[in-house]
Amino acid sequence: MTDRASALVSCILAGCCAALAGVSAKLISSPVLPTPFLSPTLRTAACVTSVILSNAVMWVSFTTALQGMRTVTCTAATTTVNFLVSGIVGYLVFGEILSLSWWLGVTLIIVGVICLAQDQEEKKKAE
């Protein structure tokens, strides 16, 4: 695998871990998913542990990705994956509605981040 492909895989992993951290944090107080086999204290401890581990893996993956691609490109890829995975997990796990305005908003954010990344690439080439 090339350095760029490896960096992209690390960006995807970082985005997924960021989304998992958010889902774990939401599960701490969410009544949507009852866990009859876990006490509230154990559930909270498991979710907090998941938040910490997810963030640790996310930062390691993101830092690894930075070695193979530019900062703005890496941030754009990670942010895109995070938004998409968070939305899909929210829909599947929490029954959240992904309205047209949600999709439009995510699309605008992703397009904006991509435009910033391309602008940075063009400025770098011009120098």
N, CA, C and O of each residue as an XYZ file, in Angstrom:
508
protein
N       0.850     -1.179      0.000
C       0.000      0.000      0.000
C       0.896      1.242      0.000
O       1.892      1.305      0.721
N       0.529      2.210     -0.806
C       1.323      3.433     -0.895
C       1.134      4.271      0.376
O       0.221      4.035      1.167
N       2.018      5.246      0.545
C       1.919      6.130      1.714
C       0.590      6.880      1.729
O      -0.032      7.042      2.779
N       0.166      7.331      0.556
C      -1.091      8.096      0.472
C      -2.292      7.201      0.788
O      -3.205      7.623      1.498
N      -2.298      5.975      0.271
C      -3.399      5.052      0.554
C      -3.418      4.679      2.037
O      -4.484      4.593      2.648
N      -2.255      4.462      2.600
C      -2.157      4.157      4.023
C      -2.646      5.332      4.865
O      -3.320      5.140      5.877
N      -2.307      6.543      4.445
C      -2.761      7.734      5.153
C      -4.279      7.868      5.058
O      -4.928      8.268      6.024
N      -4.845      7.537      3.902
C      -6.297      7.606      3.738
C      -6.998      6.594      4.634
O      -8.032      6.904      5.226
N      -6.451      5.398      4.738
C      -7.018      4.383      5.641
C      -6.961      4.897      7.083
O      -7.908      4.708      7.846
N      -5.863      5.538      7.454
C      -5.745      6.099      8.802
C      -6.761      7.216      9.032
O      -7.298      7.343     10.132
N      -7.031      8.027      8.006
C      -8.057      9.075      8.113
C      -9.437      8.467      8.330
O     -10.212      8.944      9.159
N      -9.734      7.417      7.583
C     -11.035      6.746      7.726
C     -11.171      6.155      9.123
O     -12.223      6.274      9.751
N     -10.111      5.520      9.608
C     -10.137      4.961     10.964
C     -10.316      6.065     12.001
O     -11.075      5.900     12.956
N      -9.627      7.182     11.821
C      -9.751      8.305     12.758
C     -11.178      8.844     12.771
O     -11.721      9.129     13.838
N     -11.786      8.985     11.602
C     -13.161      9.468     11.522
C     -14.145      8.518     12.178
O     -15.065      8.948     12.873
N     -13.951      7.224     11.957
C     -14.826      6.222     12.589
C     -14.669      6.225     14.106
O     -15.656      6.107     14.831
N     -13.453      6.357     14.583
C     -13.214      6.394     16.034
C     -13.804      7.659     16.656
O     -14.322      7.615     17.771
N     -13.731      8.770     15.954
C     -14.339     10.007     16.456
C     -15.850      9.835     16.577
O     -16.456     10.267     17.558
N     -16.451      9.203     15.578
C     -17.896      8.949     15.624
C     -18.235      7.992     16.769
O     -19.230      8.191     17.466
N     -17.417      6.961     16.966
C     -17.651      6.009     18.054
C     -17.562      6.695     19.414
O     -18.333      6.380     20.321
N     -16.638      7.619     19.557
C     -16.520      8.364     20.813
C     -17.793      9.162     21.077
O     -18.281      9.202     22.207
N     -18.326      9.792     20.041
C     -19.565     10.549     20.190
C     -20.744      9.662     20.540
O     -21.560     10.018     21.390
N     -20.839      8.518     19.895
C     -21.925      7.572     20.182
C     -21.796      7.047     21.615
O     -22.791      6.936     22.332
N     -20.587      6.731     22.018
C     -20.366      6.232     23.385
C     -20.762      7.274     24.425
O     -21.356      6.946     25.452
N     -20.428      8.525     24.150
C     -20.797      9.605     25.072
C     -22.318      9.745     25.149
O     -22.868      9.986     26.224
N     -22.986      9.595     24.025
C     -24.444      9.703     24.009
C     -25.090      8.529     24.741
O     -26.135      8.685     25.371
N     -24.472      7.365     24.658
C     -25.016      6.182     25.323
C     -24.964      6.279     26.848
O     -25.706      5.583     27.542
N     -24.094      7.136     27.366
C     -23.974      7.258     28.820
C     -25.315      7.613     29.449
O     -25.689      7.061     30.485
N     -26.030      8.527     28.826
C     -27.285      8.975     29.428
C     -28.515      8.667     28.581
O     -29.613      9.133     28.889
N     -28.341      7.895     27.526
C     -29.462      7.629     26.624
C     -30.396      6.553     27.168
O     -29.961      5.439     27.460
N     -31.679      6.885     27.304
C     -32.639      5.877     27.731
C     -33.131      5.035     26.550
O     -33.922      4.110     26.736
N     -32.671      5.350     25.343
C     -33.153      4.665     24.152
C     -32.754      3.195     24.145
O     -33.539      2.335     23.745
N     -31.552      2.913     24.582
C     -31.067      1.539     24.575
C     -30.933      1.001     25.988
O     -29.895      1.190     26.623
N     -31.965      0.335     26.493
C     -31.846     -0.233     27.830
C     -30.866     -1.402     27.818
O     -30.822     -2.184     26.869
N     -30.102     -1.505     28.861
C     -29.152     -2.613     28.982
C     -29.455     -3.351     30.280
O     -28.873     -3.049     31.322
N     -30.359     -4.312     30.215
C     -30.775     -5.002     31.425
C     -29.669     -5.818     32.086
O     -29.734     -6.092     33.284
N     -28.665     -6.205     31.321
C     -27.584     -7.013     31.882
C     -26.465     -6.169     32.487
O     -25.518     -6.719     33.049
N     -26.558     -4.846     32.381
C     -25.552     -3.959     32.967
C     -26.196     -3.008     33.959
O     -27.263     -2.448     33.705
N     -25.538     -2.836     35.082
C     -26.008     -1.829     36.021
C     -25.701     -0.447     35.435
O     -24.818     -0.324     34.586
N     -26.409      0.584     35.874
C     -26.116      1.925     35.361
C     -24.655      2.333     35.558
O     -24.069      2.988     34.695
N     -24.076      1.953     36.677
C     -22.679      2.292     36.948
C     -21.751      1.589     35.973
O     -20.810      2.191     35.457
N     -22.017      0.314     35.722
C     -21.191     -0.453     34.793
C     -21.341      0.063     33.364
O     -20.369      0.129     32.612
N     -22.568      0.426     33.002
C     -22.816      0.983     31.663
C     -22.048      2.295     31.482
O     -21.416      2.515     30.448
N     -22.107      3.157     32.489
C     -21.390      4.432     32.428
C     -19.887      4.196     32.324
O     -19.205      4.841     31.528
N     -19.377      3.271     33.128
C     -17.936      2.968     33.098
C     -17.520      2.436     31.731
O     -16.468      2.812     31.214
N     -18.334      1.567     31.144
C     -18.015      1.015     29.824
C     -18.027      2.111     28.764
O     -17.165      2.135     27.886
N     -18.992      3.010     28.840
C     -19.088      4.091     27.857
C     -17.942      5.087     28.006
O     -17.380      5.538     27.008
N     -17.596      5.431     29.237
C     -16.478      6.357     29.456
C     -15.175      5.731     28.960
O     -14.352      6.405     28.342
N     -14.995      4.443     29.233
C     -13.806      3.742     28.738
C     -13.771      3.755     27.217
O     -12.719      3.964     26.613
N     -14.926      3.530     26.603
C     -15.009      3.557     25.146
C     -14.678      4.944     24.579
O     -13.998      5.052     23.558
N     -15.158      5.996     25.239
C     -14.847      7.362     24.798
C     -13.341      7.595     24.844
O     -12.757      8.115     23.893
N     -12.721      7.212     25.943
C     -11.275      7.431     26.111
C     -10.475      6.635     25.084
O      -9.571      7.175     24.447
N     -10.806      5.345     24.920
C     -10.074      4.510     23.967
C     -10.303      4.955     22.526
O      -9.372      4.974     21.721
N     -11.531      5.309     22.208
C     -11.837      5.779     20.849
C     -11.054      7.041     20.520
O     -10.503      7.163     19.426
N     -11.003      7.976     21.457
C     -10.250      9.206     21.231
C      -8.751      8.934     21.108
O      -8.069      9.564     20.300
N      -8.244      8.005     21.899
C      -6.817      7.669     21.814
C      -6.480      7.074     20.449
O      -5.496      7.468     19.822
N      -7.297      6.125     19.990
C      -7.053      5.513     18.678
C      -7.245      6.555     17.569
O      -6.513      6.558     16.580
N      -8.231      7.433     17.742
C      -8.467      8.472     16.744
C      -7.233      9.356     16.590
O      -6.804      9.627     15.468
N      -6.664      9.805     17.693
C      -5.512     10.704     17.605
C      -4.272     10.014     17.049
O      -3.499     10.620     16.309
N      -4.084      8.743     17.408
C      -2.955      7.994     16.843
C      -3.145      7.836     15.335
O      -2.202      8.021     14.567
N      -4.346      7.498     14.916
C      -4.634      7.328     13.486
C      -4.487      8.644     12.733
O      -3.913      8.683     11.645
N      -5.002      9.710     13.311
C      -4.922     11.017     12.665
C      -3.466     11.460     12.531
O      -3.064     11.969     11.485
N      -2.688     11.270     13.573
C      -1.272     11.639     13.543
C      -0.517     10.801     12.517
O       0.360     11.307     11.817
N      -0.863      9.518     12.433
C      -0.248      8.646     11.429
C      -0.601      9.120     10.027
O       0.252      9.140      9.139
N      -1.859      9.504      9.831
C      -2.300      9.981      8.516
C      -1.569     11.259      8.109
O      -1.292     11.472      6.928
N      -1.262     12.095      9.077
C      -0.575     13.352      8.774
C       0.816     13.134      8.181
O       1.364     14.022      7.528
N       1.375     11.966      8.409
C       2.699     11.673      7.859
C       2.647     11.384      6.362
O       3.668     11.443      5.676
N       1.438     11.068      5.854
C       1.329     10.718      4.450
C       0.547     11.701      3.598
O       0.497     11.554      2.376
N      -0.068     12.710      4.226
C      -0.805     13.697      3.449
C      -0.824     15.022      4.173
O      -0.471     15.113      5.349
N      -1.243     16.052      3.453
C      -1.277     17.404      4.008
C      -2.331     17.498      5.110
O      -3.314     16.756      5.117
N      -2.108     18.413      6.024
C      -2.984     18.596      7.169
C      -4.423     18.870      6.767
O      -5.347     18.268      7.314
N      -4.618     19.764      5.827
C      -5.977     20.138      5.432
C      -6.690     18.968      4.765
O      -7.877     18.749      5.008
N      -5.993     18.228      3.942
C      -6.583     17.070      3.270
C      -6.956     16.001      4.286
O      -8.031     15.405      4.214
N      -6.069     15.771      5.216
C      -6.315     14.787      6.271
C      -7.523     15.193      7.120
O      -8.371     14.361      7.445
N      -7.589     16.454      7.468
C      -8.714     16.958      8.261
C     -10.021     16.833      7.484
O     -11.049     16.465      8.052
N      -9.985     17.134      6.205
C     -11.187     17.032      5.372
C     -11.698     15.595      5.319
O     -12.895     15.351      5.467
N     -10.795     14.651      5.108
C     -11.192     13.250      5.018
C     -11.739     12.745      6.354
O     -12.767     12.069      6.392
N     -11.060     13.071      7.431
C     -11.488     12.616      8.751
C     -12.836     13.221      9.137
O     -13.701     12.523      9.667
N     -13.016     14.502      8.879
C     -14.272     15.177      9.200
C     -15.431     14.591      8.403
O     -16.518     14.380      8.940
N     -15.196     14.331      7.130
C     -16.233     13.752      6.280
C     -16.679     12.399      6.807
O     -17.876     12.146      6.941
N     -15.728     11.535      7.104
C     -16.057     10.207      7.622
C     -16.788     10.323      8.956
O     -17.765      9.612      9.190
N     -16.324     11.210      9.830
C     -16.950     11.400     11.142
C     -18.418     11.808     10.985
O     -19.294     11.216     11.615
N     -18.690     12.808     10.155
C     -20.075     13.256      9.955
C     -20.950     12.141      9.423
O     -22.045     11.909      9.937
N     -20.477     11.448      8.396
C     -21.291     10.411      7.779
C     -21.552      9.234      8.717
O     -22.684      8.762      8.823
N     -20.519      8.768      9.387
C     -20.683      7.643     10.309
C     -21.563      8.043     11.491
O     -22.412      7.262     11.919
N     -21.370      9.246     12.022
C     -22.206      9.716     13.133
C     -23.680      9.760     12.735
O     -24.553      9.341     13.495
N     -23.941     10.268     11.545
C     -25.322     10.346     11.079
C     -25.945      8.978     10.887
O     -27.081      8.745     11.300
N     -25.211      8.078     10.265
C     -25.747      6.740     10.001
C     -25.954      5.965     11.298
O     -26.972      5.293     11.458
N     -25.005      6.051     12.223
C     -25.166      5.374     13.510
C     -26.314      5.996     14.305
O     -27.072      5.283     14.962
N     -26.444      7.315     14.246
C     -27.563      7.974     14.917
C     -28.892      7.479     14.390
O     -29.838      7.284     15.155
N     -28.966      7.276     13.098
C     -30.188      6.769     12.471
C     -30.454      5.319     12.887
O     -31.571      4.974     13.272
N     -29.417      4.471     12.807
C     -29.591      3.049     13.084
C     -29.765      2.725     14.567
O     -30.582      1.877     14.927
N     -29.008      3.391     15.416
C     -29.009      3.047     16.840
C     -30.033      3.857     17.633
O     -30.745      3.311     18.475
N     -30.105      5.148     17.364
C     -30.953      6.027     18.169
C     -32.262      6.404     17.491
O     -33.089      7.101     18.079
N     -32.454      5.950     16.263
C     -33.683      6.265     15.550
C     -33.808      7.728     15.167
O     -34.916      8.235     14.993
N     -32.679      8.406     15.035
C     -32.714      9.819     14.656
C     -33.115      9.951     13.193
O     -32.827      9.080     12.372
N     -33.770     11.028     12.892
C     -34.225     11.274     11.531
C     -33.161     12.084     10.794
O     -32.723     13.137     11.257
N     -32.762     11.566      9.644
C     -31.801     12.285      8.813
C     -32.599     13.006      7.731
O     -32.823     12.483      6.639
N     -33.010     14.194      8.062
C     -33.855     14.971      7.161
C     -33.058     15.504      5.980
O     -31.830     15.427      5.940
N     -33.790     16.040      5.032
C     -33.153     16.649      3.874
C     -32.233     17.795      4.307
O     -31.159     17.978      3.734
N     -32.648     18.559      5.308
C     -31.809     19.666      5.775
C     -30.519     19.151      6.425
O     -29.477     19.798      6.326
N     -30.584     17.990      7.090
C     -29.368     17.399      7.665
C     -28.406     17.032      6.544
O     -27.225     17.375      6.599
N     -28.910     16.332      5.522
C     -28.064     15.921      4.409
C     -27.508     17.137      3.675
O     -26.346     17.147      3.269
N     -28.330     18.146      3.510
C     -27.888     19.378      2.849
C     -26.785     20.055      3.667
O     -25.774     20.489      3.114
N     -26.983     20.143      4.966
C     -25.983     20.752      5.842
C     -24.665     20.002      5.824
O     -23.600     20.614      5.728
N     -24.728     18.681      5.916
C     -23.508     17.870      5.878
C     -22.813     18.036      4.529
O     -21.589     18.158      4.462
N     -23.594     18.040      3.468
C     -23.014     18.217      2.132
C     -22.307     19.561      2.013
O     -21.202     19.632      1.475
N     -22.928     20.626      2.508
C     -22.303     21.950      2.448
C     -21.012     22.000      3.267
O     -20.022     22.595      2.841
N     -21.032     21.376      4.437
C     -19.823     21.347      5.265
C     -18.709     20.591      4.557
O     -17.567     21.049      4.530
N     -19.031     19.444      3.986
C     -18.027     18.632      3.297
C     -17.476     19.380      2.077
O     -16.266     19.408      1.853
N     -18.360     19.974      1.305
C     -17.918     20.750      0.132
C     -17.025     21.913      0.573
O     -16.011     22.192     -0.066
N     -17.397     22.586      1.655
C     -16.585     23.681      2.171
C     -15.199     23.234      2.598
O     -14.205     23.901      2.311
N     -15.138     22.106      3.283
C     -13.842     21.587      3.730
C     -12.993     21.178      2.529
O     -11.783     21.406      2.513
N     -13.625     20.575      1.527
C     -12.890     20.185      0.320
C     -12.376     21.424     -0.414
O     -11.245     21.433     -0.900
N     -13.195     22.455     -0.495
C     -12.758     23.707     -1.144
C     -11.565     24.304     -0.408
O     -10.614     24.770     -1.036
N     -11.614     24.291      0.902
C     -10.469     24.794      1.675
C      -9.221     23.966      1.411
O      -8.124     24.508      1.271
N      -9.394     22.653      1.344
C      -8.252     21.779      1.103
C      -7.653     22.041     -0.277
O      -6.432     22.099     -0.424
N      -8.502     22.199     -1.280
C      -8.002     22.459     -2.633
C      -7.328     23.819     -2.713
O      -6.318     23.974     -3.400
N      -7.881     24.805     -2.015
C      -7.287     26.134     -2.004
C      -5.889     26.086     -1.398
O      -4.961     26.724     -1.895
N      -5.754     25.323     -0.323
C      -4.439     25.191      0.313
C      -3.455     24.491     -0.622
O      -2.282     24.859     -0.681
N      -3.937     23.472     -1.360
C      -3.071     22.757     -2.304
C      -2.603     23.706     -3.405
O      -1.430     23.694     -3.779
N      -3.526     24.536     -3.932
C      -3.169     25.452     -5.004
C      -2.176     26.511     -4.519
O      -1.253     26.874     -5.248
N      -2.357     26.997     -3.317
C      -1.417     27.989     -2.767
C      -0.034     27.368     -2.606
O       0.977     28.024     -2.860
N       0.013     26.117     -2.187
C       1.296     25.441     -1.991
C       2.003     25.249     -3.333
O       3.219     25.418     -3.425
N       1.239     24.894     -4.380
C       1.825     24.700     -5.701
C       2.338     26.020     -6.281
O       3.342     26.037     -6.994
N       1.653     27.120     -5.977
C       2.040     28.422     -6.496
C       3.344     28.927     -5.876
O       4.046     29.737     -6.482
N       3.666     28.460     -4.688
C       4.879     28.922     -3.990
C       6.111     28.322     -4.528
O       7.203     28.615     -4.043
